């Protein structure tokens, strides 16, 4: 199946943000004949997107989610390496820890692993700080774009269960409906308190 995405109405949200974050316009088409014009298409899509989201809130949310996932992956990788190295030495795992900036010495190897375990807890603090910046849904913070989409869908009773195919404009329409319903619910709650 050939595809070329030239509009925010048709490009899947996740693909669009991947193209934006990598600046890889070739992601928007698998048609060889269209590849040369795709950098200009991406430029136009960026301009259209800036009009759709002038405060860049959604892109900031995606960047935050991406950063959280990177920290979480790093933390999990470190924890796995530590536990594996407690049972058996492995040069690749040791080098992975060194690449993260941790010190491992022959003389204090097990003690170094304990220090690394303690120091890696800072990653969890970074994750918590970033999660504060994410939108809340029913007092629960979303941890990835799929949860954001499904949270909006659940609250609005709109069914977007295929989070990989929702387009940019569909997402913004969903977000708008969510924001309006949330605003109405908050106003109603204030009236009920009086």
Helices and strands as residue ranges (DSSP letters): H 13-22, G 25-28, G 32-37, H 38-52, H 57-87, H 91-99, H 109-119, H 121-131, E 136-137, E 140-141, H 145-156, H 168-193
